[in-house]
């Protein structure tokens, strides 16, 4: 697989993992401080922590997929055709 294909695969995995861990560790019960503010929005979403956690999980998943593709245990070209 080319470098471009690997980068696209990494980005796709990253976004899937990111949206999966986004609702984790969010406190939605907060007092309304501003008129019109949604009470379900998190006060501290901890985005930096989630960004690094997402990158770590994605790197592990991508590494496993890369090894499987490198040694041809998982051949995406044969699966498509």
PyMOL commands that set and color helices and strands:
alter all, ss='L'
color gray80, all
select helices_A, chain A and resi 3-21+47-70+76-80
alter helices_A, ss='H'
color red, helices_A
deselect
rebuild
show_as cartoon
